Amino acid sequence: MQERPLYLTPEIIQNQVQIALAEDIGDGDITALLIPADGNATGRVISREEAIICGMDWVIETFRQIDSRIKISPMVQDGDKITADTPLFHFEGPARGLLTGERTALNFLQTLSGTATQCQRYAQLVKHTQVRLLDTRKTLPGLRRAQKYAVTCGGCYNHRIGLYDAFLIKENHIFACGSLTNAVSTARSIAAGKPVEVEVENLQEFAEALAANADIIMLDNFSLEDMREAVSLKPAAIKLEASGGVNDSTLVPIAETGVDYISIGALTKDCRSIDLSMRFDTDS
């Protein structure tokens, strides 16, 4: 089972589910009123396609908030690779509550599993190298930490979580500070323990970032030749991250230059949700 990271607390999951349910239910699920109040149901949710699973905690929390009498029995764990028609969880309890919570629970599960599946596909392409694939801040609003957890379920890695846990100095920051060197120095004085990353656009800026002793240097839209030169010049203590123009055809050549990281917005912003189906048992 994929270990839940420290940045994803139970309170965050509870809050995400609460907001999603409020958005869907509003002042009441009128269609569920068609079902007798004392009606119960059992059944299961299956995946219609191959996937990497992520989101079971959101499923459990959704039905917990809907009706504590609903019992969810997971049949897979986050991080599991499954084939089409695999049962994901069994459910039993009040039918009204099951139908009310169905869409919200499956929205979380299909979206996060889609993210994890996308990440696993990219990770497999570069498994012959030592590179780590990183996500970005291009995430669904309100689901940043959930999607970043899904990234790890798919075998990729997290960049900074937000604007608060690491510096990422770009062109406009450098302009405002007067120089790249001044920007790095100021960052060290503001928060000495935070990682400092600098984005550079050519080898001249790269040399300045090396001299400024940035922790990570992002090579923005570098040619493969310039990436290889940067790799040959940098000391072991400084990490290199490639960014820009990363897709299915460019990913492997970039990874083979020897950079430490490749950041890919598509890990979280271009994902297709997994096709899931919730089925009641016929004798329910």
C-alpha positions in Angstrom: 0.0 0.0 0.0 1.3 3.5 -0.9 2.2 5.4 2.3 0.2 8.6 2.7 2.6 11.6 2.8 2.7 13.9 5.8 1.3 16.8 3.8 -1.9 14.9 3.3 -3.7 14.8 6.7 -7.0 13.2 7.5 -8.4 16.7 8.1 -7.5 17.7 4.5 -9.3 14.7 3.1 -12.3 15.4 5.3 -12.4 19.0 4.1 -12.1 18.1 0.4 -14.9 15.6 0.7 -17.1 18.0 2.6 -16.7 20.6 -0.1 -17.4 18.1 -2.9 -20.6 16.8 -1.2 -21.9 20.3 -0.5 -21.4 21.1 -4.1 -23.3 18.1 -5.3 -26.1 17.7 -2.7 -26.9 21.3 -2.1 -30.1 21.4 0.0 -30.9 17.7 -0.7 -30.8 14.8 -3.1 -34.3 14.8 -4.4 -33.8 11.8 -6.7 -32.8 9.6 -3.7 -36.2 10.3 -2.2 -37.6 7.8 -4.7 -35.9 5.1 -2.7 -37.7 3.8 0.4 -36.1 5.2 3.5 -35.5 1.8 4.9 -34.1 0.3 1.7 -30.7 -1.3 1.8 -28.3 -2.3 -0.9 -25.1 -4.2 -1.5 -22.8 -4.1 -4.5 -19.4 -3.3 -5.8 -17.5 -0.8 -7.9 -15.3 -2.1 -10.8 -12.9 -0.5 -13.1 -13.7 -0.8 -16.8 -10.0 -0.4 -17.8 -6.4 -1.0 -16.6 -5.3 1.5 -14.1 -3.1 2.4 -11.1 -5.5 2.9 -8.2 -5.5 6.0 -6.0 -8.3 7.5 -3.8 -9.7 4.8 -1.5 -9.4 7.1 1.5 -11.7 9.7 -0.2 -14.2 6.9 -1.1 -14.4 5.8 2.6 -14.6 9.4 3.8 -17.4 10.3 1.4 -19.7 7.5 2.6 -18.7 8.1 6.2 -20.0 11.7 5.9 -23.1 10.6 4.0 -24.2 7.8 6.5 -22.1 6.1 9.1 -24.1 2.9 8.6 -22.6 2.4 5.1 -19.8 -0.1 5.1 -17.0 0.1 2.5 -14.8 -2.9 2.1 -11.8 -2.1 -0.2 -10.6 -4.9 -2.4 -7.5 -3.0 -3.7 -5.1 -0.6 -2.2 -3.7 2.7 -3.4 -0.8 2.1 -5.8 -2.1 -1.3 -7.0 -2.0 -1.9 -10.7 -5.3 -3.5 -11.8 -6.8 -4.8 -15.1 -10.2 -4.1 -16.6 -13.2 -5.5 -14.7 -11.3 -5.6 -11.4 -13.6 -5.1 -8.3 -12.3 -2.1 -6.4 -14.5 -2.2 -3.3 -17.7 -3.8 -2.0 -20.4 -1.7 -0.3 -23.5 -2.3 1.8 -25.9 -0.1 3.7 -28.8 2.3 3.2 -29.5 2.6 -0.5 -30.4 6.3 -0.4 -27.0 7.2 1.1 -25.1 4.9 -1.4 -26.8 6.6 -4.4 -26.2 10.1 -2.9 -22.5 9.5 -2.3 -21.9 7.5 -5.5 -20.8 10.4 -7.8 -18.6 12.2 -5.3 -16.8 9.0 -4.3 -16.3 7.9 -7.9 -15.2 11.4 -9.0 -12.3 11.3 -6.4 -11.4 7.7 -7.3 -11.5 8.1 -11.1 -9.6 11.4 -11.1 -6.9 10.4 -8.7 -6.5 7.0 -10.3 -6.3 8.8 -13.7 -3.4 10.9 -12.3 -1.6 7.9 -10.9 -2.0 6.0 -14.2 -0.7 8.9 -16.2 2.4 9.1 -13.9 3.0 5.4 -14.1 3.0 5.6 -17.9 5.7 8.3 -17.9 7.7 6.6 -15.2 7.9 3.4 -17.2 9.4 5.3 -20.2 12.4 6.4 -18.2 12.9 3.4 -15.8 16.2 2.6 -17.5 17.6 6.0 -16.2 18.2 7.5 -12.8 16.1 10.5 -13.5 13.2 11.5 -11.2 10.0 12.8 -12.8 8.5 15.7 -10.9 5.0 17.2 -10.8 4.3 20.9 -10.9 1.7 23.3 -9.4 -0.5 22.8 -12.4 -3.1 20.9 -10.4 -6.9 21.0 -10.0 -7.9 23.9 -7.6 -8.6 22.5 -4.2 -7.1 19.1 -4.9 -3.4 20.0 -5.0 -2.3 17.6 -2.2 -4.6 14.8 -3.4 -3.2 14.9 -6.9 0.4 15.2 -5.6 -0.2 12.0 -3.5 -1.6 10.4 -6.7 1.7 11.3 -8.4 3.6 9.2 -5.9 1.2 6.3 -6.3 2.1 6.3 -10.0 5.9 6.2 -9.3 6.8 9.8 -9.8 7.8 12.5 -7.3 6.6 15.8 -5.9 8.2 19.1 -6.6 7.3 21.8 -4.1 3.8 21.6 -2.7 3.1 25.3 -2.9 4.7 28.7 -2.8 5.8 28.3 0.8 8.1 25.3 1.0 10.8 26.1 -1.6 12.1 29.1 -3.6 11.7 28.9 -7.4 13.3 32.0 -8.8 12.3 32.9 -12.4 12.9 35.7 -14.8 10.6 38.3 -13.2 12.0 37.5 -9.7 15.6 38.0 -11.1 14.6 41.3 -12.8 13.0 42.6 -9.6 16.1 41.7 -7.5 18.5 43.2 -10.0 20.4 40.0 -10.8 20.3 36.2 -10.4 23.0 36.4 -7.8 21.1 39.0 -5.7 17.9 36.9 -5.9 19.7 33.8 -4.6 21.4 35.8 -1.8 18.1 37.4 -0.8 16.3 34.1 -0.7 19.0 32.7 1.6 18.5 35.6 4.0 14.7 35.3 4.0 14.5 31.6 4.8 17.9 29.9 5.2 16.5 26.4 5.5 14.4 26.4 2.3 15.7 25.0 -1.0 16.6 27.6 -3.6 15.9 26.7 -7.2 16.7 29.0 -10.1 15.3 28.8 -13.6 17.9 29.6 -16.4 17.4 29.9 -20.1 20.9 29.6 -21.5 24.4 28.4 -20.5 25.5 32.0 -19.5 22.7 32.1 -16.9 23.5 28.6 -15.9 27.1 29.6 -15.1 25.8 32.5 -12.9 23.5 30.1 -11.1 26.4 27.8 -10.5 28.5 30.6 -9.1 25.5 31.7 -6.9 25.4 28.2 -5.5 21.7 27.5 -6.0 20.5 24.2 -4.7 18.7 23.3 -8.0 19.1 24.8 -11.4 16.1 24.4 -13.8 17.1 24.2 -17.4 14.2 25.8 -19.2 13.8 24.7 -22.8 17.5 23.8 -23.2 18.7 21.9 -26.2 19.8 18.3 -25.6 23.4 19.4 -26.4 23.3 22.3 -23.8 21.7 19.9 -21.2 24.6 17.5 -21.6 27.1 20.3 -21.3 25.4 21.6 -18.1 25.5 18.0 -16.7 29.2 17.8 -17.4 29.9 21.2 -15.7 27.8 21.0 -12.5 29.2 19.8 -9.1 27.6 16.8 -7.5 26.0 18.9 -4.8 23.9 20.9 -7.3 20.9 19.2 -8.9 19.7 19.9 -12.4 16.0 19.9 -13.5 14.9 20.0 -17.1 11.6 21.7 -17.9 9.7 22.8 -21.0 8.8 20.9 -24.2 8.5 17.6 -22.4 6.2 15.1 -24.1 6.2 11.4 -25.2 8.8 11.9 -27.9 11.2 14.2 -26.0 11.0 12.6 -22.5 13.5 9.7 -23.0 16.2 11.8 -24.8 16.0 14.4 -22.0 16.3 11.7 -19.3 19.3 10.2 -21.1 21.3 13.5 -20.8 21.9 12.7 -17.2 19.8 15.5 -15.6 18.6 14.7 -12.1 14.9 15.7 -12.5 12.4 16.4 -15.2 9.3 18.5 -14.3 6.2 17.7 -16.3 2.9 19.6 -16.0 1.1 16.9 -17.8 1.4 14.6 -14.9 -1.5 16.4 -13.2 -3.1 18.8 -15.7 -3.6 16.5 -18.8 -5.0 13.4 -17.1 -8.0 11.4 -18.3 -10.2 10.0 -15.5 -10.5 6.2 -15.2 -13.8 4.7 -16.3 -15.5 3.2 -13.2 -18.9 1.5 -12.7 -21.0 1.2 -9.5 -23.2 -1.9 -9.6 -25.9 -2.9 -7.1 -26.4 -6.6 -6.5 -29.5 -7.8 -8.2 -30.9 -9.3 -5.0 -30.4 -6.1 -3.0 
